[in-house]
């Protein structure tokens, strides 16, 4: 995790989003332990309460489970659940804005897809 924090969003939410990103990227998998609250707080110079709040939201979302006395662990199916919800959010919130911008700019969707496929093949 990088340490640059955005002033526009509470740090606990940013931390939660970073953990979610790590789950989506496969860095954290089902059964993996999250770093301890103390470790994250010390490493990123955060208040432990901030870290705890981020972790508690992950627990509330059933993405992480507390194992008394041993820590927090990624739950089975967390990545699949996240992927489904992120896809749904993208289609609901981001895609309509992209479609409108494409329309406003007078871009050809077929040409965009071809150029996207060509640039992906070069990577």
Residue pairs with C-beta under 8 A, 6 or more apart in sequence:
1 15
1 18
1 22
1 44
3 44
5 11
5 14
6 14
11 46
11 50
12 50
12 51
12 53
12 54
12 57
13 54
13 57
15 40
15 44
15 46
15 50
15 51
15 54
16 54
16 57
16 58
19 28
19 34
19 54
19 58
19 64
20 58
20 63
20 82
22 28
23 29
23 63
23 74
23 78
23 79
23 82
24 79
24 82
24 83
24 86
26 79
28 34
28 74
29 74
29 79
30 74
30 75
30 76
30 77
30 78
30 79
31 73
31 74
31 76
32 73
32 74
33 71
33 72
33 73
34 55
34 58
34 64
34 71
34 72
34 73
34 74
35 43
36 71
37 48
37 51
37 52
37 55
38 48
40 46
40 51
41 47
41 48
41 50
41 51
55 64
55 72
58 64
58 72
59 65
59 66
59 72
62 75
62 78
62 81
63 74
63 75
63 78
63 81
63 82
64 72
64 73
64 74
64 75
64 78
65 72
65 73
65 75
66 72
67 73
102 109
102 112
